[in-house]
């Protein structure tokens, strides 16, 4: 790692500071929003990982660019005290590392035309793997990247394996130079770096014997490999190749096989090791496992245990509703938000995708029975990406608007929060919750769980998008340290 004196200050890009935490080290030494952090203790910083790593000392020397002026600031910090900086972007040297593969199932290559530019960027950045749990292929790392992974102990990493055989993986990734993933994982294990892996399964491509071999190969690398998520391939109507999604019968065969391995690994490792994502259960119309079947693995962002968490949370909300009714025997919950907002709330519309709709409908019936609220679930078809894309997180704002306008909505619309999982709180087609409220002429609330629906009903939602207001501006992306990240869980 070069010292800062070797860096050309005229071309070096540091971290753009957008906010300072009050009372923090940064606030104490007078740093400001708009400053650019270039180095910590004479080490150039290329991302928030560098800032975390080099700012772990008790005595800090920060090199900052403020306009045309260079400032050197010295600060003292207590152990575990936050530096207190929020950056415009987690990586300073480039926005995000690009992927050098051409996977036929790549979602970017299947994206419909005329959406925002960032949706066509194939990201494959190991730093996002460490910070946010993004799955990466490890096919584009430099010696410097490997040095950082080792010396900064970037663990765990999340790795897309897909198939362990070298030549088969090169074909699957369409990258003739892809390195041997098993050798890479062994290298990580020798340095104490743990790995969570995923296999995106495509029928007649990497299923069957390929899947069996891949899981066996990864199991031999336990405990470096902590988990294998088995994910069904997703294909949009823009898919240009010959791949296809699983039939329900094929999904059942794959699910049976993966589940048959879990008891074996539970005996050997003490954990089930290989985990089917929720979609396998929903497609085959089988009950999702209990939460303990995931062995405490925090893999919600990869679609593991999200439905179970939703159902378990609903059981807790049922009790909360019962307690509320006992304490408010003479009041109907359906009137609470009406009175709080000065409106005439009589009905709720819950929006979701086709995959989750059956579970949400069943839950909504129970909710309606307990609260006497008029609740309707609207299943939105993904017209822009195609009917094979059924998850709520990939719904388009335009599809939601068109289909809700056609069917009508209740007095309050609840949209899946995961639709707007973007720093600017916009859907894939740049439509915001405020846009939806304005066009429908109804208040809108974002929801993950039935607890959010209950909060909406009794007027305790933190944010309500009322119609007739301007659309939101950009919301800064808060980026400090990894333990402050990865906290979002989406269930709708």
N, C-alpha and C positions, 0 to 999 in steps of 0.2 A: 504494500500500500504506500504510494508516494506521499511524502510530506508536502504541506501546502506550498512551501517555497518553490517547488518544482512545477506548480500549476500556473498557467497563463491567466492572470486575473481578468484580462480584457475579454476572454471568451468563456470563462468558467461560469456555469449556472448553478446557483445554490438554491436553497429552499425559500420560497416566497412565503413570508409570515402573513397570515390573515387575521389573527387574533392572539391576544395575550391573556392568559389566565390571571385574574386578579390575585395579588398576594403571592404569586409564584416567583421563582428565581428570575425568570425573564422580566417580570414586572419590576422587581426590585432594582435591577440594573438598568432599567430604562429602555428596554427594547420596545419597538412599536410595530403595529400593523403596517405593512408595506416594506419593512426591512427585509433584507435577503441574507439568510444565514449561509455563510460560505465554508466555515471550518469550525471544528471544536477541538481544542487542545492540539492545534497545528495539524489536524487531520481533515482533509477535504470531505465534505458530506455530500453524498449523491442521492440519499433518500432518508426516510425517517428511521430506517434501521441503523444507519450510521449515527444519526443523532442520538438514538437510544444507547448505542454501544459506547460511543466516545464520551457521552455526557453522564456516564455512570460514576465518574470520579467525583470526589468531594470538592476539588478545586478546578474551576473551568475557565478557560480562555476562549472567548468566542470572537470570531472574525465576521463582521457584518458589513454589508454594503447598504448604505442609505443614500439613495440617489447617486450622485457622483462621488460620494465620500466613503472612505473605508474607515471603519471603527473597530478597535480592539477593546473588548470588554472582559473584565475579570470578575468572577463570581464565586461564591462559596455556596455549597448545597449540602443539606443533611441527607443521610442515607435514606433512599427510597423517596426523596422529595422530587416532585415533578419539575421539569424545566419549564413547563407551562406554555408551550408554543403550539399553535394550530397552523398548519400549512395548507396552501392552496391545493397541493397535490402530494401524494405519498412518495413519489419519485421525482427527483430534481433534474437528473441528467437527461431523461426522456419521459414522455408521458406514460408509456407502458411498452414492455418488450414484446415484439411481434413474433408470431408463430412461423416456423419455417416448414411446417407440414402442410399437406393438401388433403386431409382426411375427407373422404367422400361424404361422411355423415356430419361434417363440420357445420354447425348452425349458421355461422357467418356466411358460408358459401351457399346456404339455402335461404338467406334472408330475402324477403320481398323487396322490390325496388322502391326508391323514393322515400326512404326513412332517413333519420338523422345519421350523419357521417360516422359517428362512433360505433354504430351497429355493424359496420363493415370492416372493423379493425379486428384482426385475429390476434388476440392477446395470448401470451404464453410466458408469463413473467414469474420467475421463481420467487421474487420478493412479494408478489401478491399471494403466492402460495403460503408463505410464512405469515404474512400479515392478516390475510382474510380467509385462508382456507381454500383458495382457488386451486383447482387441479391443473397441473402442468405436465408436459411430456419429458422435460429435461433433455430436449434435443438441440437446444440453442445456447448452451452455457459456454462461457469463455473460461480460461484458466483463472482469471480474476474472480469470476462468479464462484467457482469451486473453492477458491481461497477464502472468500467471504463466508460461504456456507460452513466451511470447516472451522475457521478461526472465530467467527461470531456465533457458532453453534446454532444455526438456524433450524431449530427442531420444534415441532414436527413439520415435515413437508407433505404436500398432498400431490400424488403423482398419478397421472393417467397412463395406465399400462396397456390395457385393451387386449394384448396377447403377448406372452413372454418370449416365444420363439423369435429369434432375431429377424430372419427373413420374412416370416409372416407379419411381424410388426412393421417392418419397412413397407410391405405391401399395403397394410392397413392404413398406415400414416401417409402413404405415397411419398416416402422420403428415403431414397436409396442410401443416404448417409447416416440415418438414425443410429445412434450407438446402442450397444447391448444394454438393455434396461436392467437385467439381472446383475451385470457387473457394476453398474452405477449404484444400485441399491446396496450391493455388498460393500462398496466403497463408503457409502454413507453410514452403514452399520458399523464399520470398523472405527468410525469417528464418533459414534454414539448418537447419530442423527436418526430419529424415528421417522417412519413413513406410513401414511395412510394412502392406500391405492384404490383405484377404481377400474372396472372393466365395463366399457359400454358394449353391450352384446348386440350383434347384428345377425339375424337369421341366415344360416348357410354361409357365413363369413368367418366368424370367430366363436361360434357356439359349439355345442357337441364336444368332440374330442379336444378341440383347441381350448375351450373353456375349462375342461377338466384338467388339462395339462397346465394351463396358466395358474389356476388356483393352487395346484399341487406345488408348482415352482415357487410361488409366493409364500406358501406355508413353510417351505424349507428355510425361508429367511426370517421366520419369527425368532425373536421379538422385534427385530428391526422393522419388519412389516407388521404394523399393529392391526390393520384391518384391510379387507377387500370389499368394496361396495360393488354390487352387481347391478348394473343400470340398463334398462331397455333402450335401444336406439330410438331417437325421435327424428322424424323426417317431415319437412314441410312440403307443400305442394310445389315449391320451386326446386325440389330435389331433382338433379339432372342425371343421376346415375341409376344403377339397376338395383340398389338396395331397397328393402321393404321392412316394414315393422312386423312385430310378432302377431300371429293369430292368437286368440285366447287359448287355443289348445297348445300351441308352442310355448306360450307364457307359462302355462300350467306345468309343462314338462320341465322347463328351466327352474321354476320355483320349487318343484318337488326335489330336483337334484341339489340345489343350493341348500335347502332346508335339511336334506339328508346328511350333508356334511357337517352341520352345526354341532350335532351331539358328539361326533368324533373329535372335532376341534375343542369342544368344551372339556372333554376328558383330557386331552393332551395339553392344552394351553390355559385352561381355566376361563376362556372366553370363546364365543362362537366363531370369531375371526372373520367369517364371510357372511355378508349381510345383503339380502335382497332389498332394494328400495321399495317404498310404499306402492309405487305404480304397479308392480307385479301383483300385489294383493287386490288392488282396485280393479285391474283389468280382468282378473280371474274371479272376481266377486267373492273373495275369501276374507275372513276376519283378519285384521292386522294384528301382529303380535303384541303382547303386553310390553310395557316399557323395559322391564328387566331383560328382555330378549336382546336388547341392544348393548348390554354390558357396560352401560355408562359412557359409551362412545358419543362424542359430541359431533354428530354428522348430519344434523338437521338440514344444513344448507345443501346437502347432496340428496335430500329426499328420504332420509332414514328416520323413522319414528315421528314424523310430523303429524300424521293422522292420529296416531296413538296419543300424542301429547294433546291434540285437539279434543279427543274423546275424554281423556282423563280430566282435562281442565273443565269440560262440560259437567262432569260429575260434581266437581267442586262448586261450580256456578249454580247447579240445581239446589244445593244446600243454601247458598247465599240468597237465592230467590225465595226459598222457604222461610229463611230468617227475616227477610225484608217484609214478606207478607204478614208474618206474625206481628212485626213491629208497626206495620201500617195497615191494620185490618180494615180500616174504612177507606182506603185509597187504592185506586187501580193504578198499577205501574204505567199503563198506557197514557195516563194523564200527566205524569211527572214532567216529561220533556215539553209537553204542550204548555204547561203552566210556566216552566222555566224560560221558554223561548217566546211566550206570548203567541203561540201558533195553535193550530188545531190538528195535532198529531193523532192519527187513527191507525196508521198501517206502516209496516216496514217492508222494504224490498232488499233482499240479500242477493248479491251478484257473485257468481263463481263460474269456473270452467266446467266442461263436461265431465272430467275425470272425478272431481270431488262432489259434483252435484248430488248424487244419490245419498251420500253420507250427510251432506248439509240439509237436504230435504227431511231426512229422518230426524235429525236433530231439531230442525225448525218446527216440526210438528210437536215435539215434546216441549219446546220453548213456548209455543203458542198455547198449549194446554195449561202450562204453569202460570203464564202471565196474562192470558186472555188478550194478547196483542194479535193483530191481524198480520201474519208474516207470510211473505211470498218469496220463494227462491227462484231467481232467474238464471237459467243456464245459458251462457253466451257461447255461441259457435264462433270459432276463430276463422273468419272469412279471409282475412289478409294472408295468414300463413297456411290455412287449410284445416280440414276437419280432423286430421291426424294429430294436430297440436291441441291437446285438451287440458293443459294445466293452466291455472288461474294466473300464474306469474307472467305468462306470455300473451295474455289478452291485450287487445288493442283498444285504446280509448274510443276510436271511431266505431268499432264493432259494438262496444257497449252502448254507445249513444244511439246508433241506428236501431239496435234490437230493443232497447228499452223504450225508445219513442214509439216503436211499432206495437208494443204490448201494453204500454202504460206502466206507471210506477206508483208506489205508495207515497206517503207523506214524507218519508225519510228513506234515503238510499244508502246502503252500506256496501262499499266496494272493497275487494281484497287488497289489503295494504301492499302485498307483494307485487301487485301490478305496478306500483310506483316506487319500486326499490332502486332509486336513482338519486344522486345527491340533489338534483333539482326537483325531486318528487314529481316526475312525469312518467307516463307510460311509454312503451316502445315507439309510439307514433307522436310523441311530444305533447300529448294531451294531459292536462293536469286535473286533479280532483275539482279545482275551482271551475275549470272549463266545463266539466260534467255538470256541476251544480248550476252554472249559468245557463247551459243549453236545455237542461231538463226543467229548470225553474223550481228545483227542489233542493233542500239541504242534503249534503253528502258527508258521510263519516267513513274513515278508513278502519277496517277491522281485520284482526288476525284470528280471533277466538270468539266463542259465544259470550265470554266475559265482556268483550268489547261491545257486543250487541246489547247485552244487559245494561252496560254503562250508558249506551246511547238512549235506551228506553227510559232510564231514570234521570237523565240529564247530567250525567257525570263525565261525558266525553271531554277530553282536553281540547280537541280541535273539531269544530263544526264548520264546514264550508257552506256559507249561506249564499244563495243565488243573488246575482246582481252586483257582486264585488269584483275588483280587478283580479286577474290571474296572479299567482305568486311570482316573486322574483327568484333569482338564484339563491339556493340555500348553501352556505359554505360547507364543504366536506371537512368534518373534524377528524384530524389525524394526529394522534399523539403516540401512544405505545400499544403493542399488541394486546395487552390485557384490557385495554379500553375498546378494542375492536371485537368483531365477530360475535356481537351480543344480540343481533337481530334474528328472530325466529319467526317464520311465516307459515301459517297453517291454512289459509284460505285458498 
